Amino acid sequence: MNADEVLKNIKVPLGGDLLGRERITGAKKTRLGCDSATERFDNIVETPALWHAKQSYLGVSTLNLPCLALILAFVHHFIHCLS
């Protein structure tokens, strides 16, 4: 049994900010010519991690809790829609 058969139905989410996601995409592009799915990193799925956005909203608006709750719900929904 080879690595492609083992990882056939497994997707690995790899979260990061925009720079991290760009690096993952670049690594996948450089390996497009590889023969197997594992060598092409086909099982890696880029997912956005909005740490900086959350940090900004938490730092600016900790006293406005209803607004903060709405923003965090939006961020959570955005991440869920992309996965």
C-alpha positions as CSV (number, residue, x, y, z in Angstrom):
1,M,0.0,0.0,0.0
2,N,1.5,3.3,-1.0
3,A,1.1,6.8,0.4
4,D,-1.5,7.8,-2.3
5,E,-3.8,4.9,-1.3
6,V,-3.4,5.7,2.4
7,L,-4.2,9.4,1.9
8,K,-6.8,9.0,-0.8
9,N,-9.8,10.2,1.3
10,I,-7.9,12.4,3.8
11,K,-7.7,16.2,3.5
12,V,-5.3,18.1,5.7
13,P,-6.5,21.6,6.5
14,L,-3.5,24.0,6.8
15,G,-4.5,27.4,8.2
16,G,-2.6,30.6,7.9
17,D,-2.8,34.3,7.2
18,L,-2.6,35.5,3.6
19,L,1.2,35.1,3.4
20,G,1.1,31.6,4.7
21,R,-1.7,30.6,2.3
22,E,0.3,32.2,-0.6
23,R,3.3,30.1,0.4
24,I,1.2,26.9,0.4
25,T,-0.2,27.8,-3.0
26,G,3.3,28.4,-4.3
27,A,4.6,25.1,-3.0
28,K,1.7,23.3,-4.7
29,K,2.3,25.1,-8.0
30,T,6.0,24.1,-8.0
31,R,5.0,20.5,-7.7
32,L,2.3,20.3,-10.3
33,G,4.4,18.1,-12.6
34,C,4.8,15.4,-10.0
35,D,3.2,12.0,-10.7
36,S,1.5,11.2,-7.5
37,A,-1.1,13.1,-5.5
38,T,1.0,13.1,-2.3
39,E,3.9,14.6,-4.2
40,R,1.7,17.3,-5.6
41,F,0.3,18.0,-2.1
42,D,-3.3,17.5,-3.4
43,N,-4.5,16.5,0.1
44,I,-3.5,19.8,1.6
45,V,-6.4,22.4,1.7
46,E,-5.6,26.0,2.4
47,T,-7.9,27.5,5.0
48,P,-7.9,31.2,6.0
49,A,-7.0,32.0,9.6
50,L,-8.1,35.5,10.4
51,W,-6.0,35.9,13.5
52,H,-5.0,39.5,12.6
53,A,-8.6,40.5,12.0
54,K,-9.8,39.0,15.2
55,Q,-7.0,40.6,17.1
56,S,-7.8,44.1,15.6
57,Y,-11.5,43.8,16.5
58,L,-10.8,42.5,20.0
59,G,-8.2,45.3,20.6
60,V,-10.4,48.1,19.4
61,S,-13.9,47.2,20.6
62,T,-13.9,45.2,23.8
63,L,-16.4,47.5,25.4
64,N,-18.9,47.2,22.5
65,L,-19.8,43.5,23.1
66,P,-22.9,43.3,20.8
67,C,-20.8,44.6,17.9
68,L,-17.9,42.3,18.8
69,A,-20.2,39.3,18.9
70,L,-21.6,40.2,15.5
71,I,-18.1,40.5,14.0
72,L,-16.9,37.2,15.5
73,A,-20.0,35.5,14.2
74,F,-19.3,36.9,10.7
75,V,-15.7,35.7,10.8
76,H,-16.8,32.2,12.0
77,H,-19.4,32.0,9.2
78,F,-16.8,33.2,6.6
79,I,-14.3,30.5,7.7
80,H,-17.0,27.8,7.7
81,C,-18.1,28.8,4.1
82,L,-14.6,28.4,2.8
83,S,-14.0,25.0,4.3
